[in-house]
């Protein structure tokens, strides 16, 4: 990849993967809580992002972002780079803190203006080093590598009013290795890849595709801005990283691999039926609840059918009165 003063030109690529007809334009922007970083572009094509502010948090994002704009409907992509830790706020054996993050990211939308502190609520997918939490397994890791998908937002501005109803969904995230060393020390390196395919978004660490994290449904980032995806490199909070070995390819969905079907998640059904064992009136109350969707048929011991494949919605009570 070659740098032309803010414009990055892709190399000649393999068959079926086409570079843009013109060099792709890249821009630098800071947005979200206290983001105030700087970008340095070196003659050899490497980049340096130094972001003392911002935050990559459970509730919001503030970052420095070096990005290009892709067509959401006609361009799939793969973006890879090596991130080398080169500085920041050093404390207790590590640069950064519990809200530090950096990596490769695709955003549904971005702030309208540089330095817009109230623009901090955007859908995104990333391969990154950040905080990861798995509530089901009771695991939390700070400054470890993983894949993250943030959804739930619809307001294209991403400003404070966009999250007035706490729309942020961060259930889709996972670490590559929960036991990874969390200390960001000098010259520590991570090669991070983010791919958008017909399947969805793929997060990859150190080119290990066998351990990739997949987020199904590429349309997840076609809500705040249905026509564009904002793809690039980010850093937030008390960290400086150098970015090298940058490789980007794009491919049309028609030429890309077919989508992989999403695995069916198996759930153990929990069913509760509340009915009286005896009753002195003709109205017999029947209450049913389940943790899964489905249908219910009710038949008594004499073969009388009281309900026939009635629809049931997970975690919603079904209440009926049978005339007995």
Secondary structure, 3 states (H helix, E strand, C coil): CEECCCEEECCCCCCCCCCCCCCEECEEEEECCCCCCEEEECCCCCEEEEECCCEECCCCEEEEEEEEEEECCCCEEEEEEEEEEEEECEECCEECCCCCEEEEEEECCCCCCCCECCCCCCCEEEEEEEEEEECCCCEEEEEEEEEEEEECCCCCCCCHHHHCCCCCEEEEEEECCCCCCCCCCCCCEEEEEEEECCCEEEEEECCCHHHCEEEECHHHHCCCCCCEEEEEEEEECCEEEEEEEEEEEEECCCCCCCCCCCCCCCCCCCEEEECCCCCCCCEEEEEEEECCCEEEEEECCCCCEEEEEEEECCCCCEEEEEEC
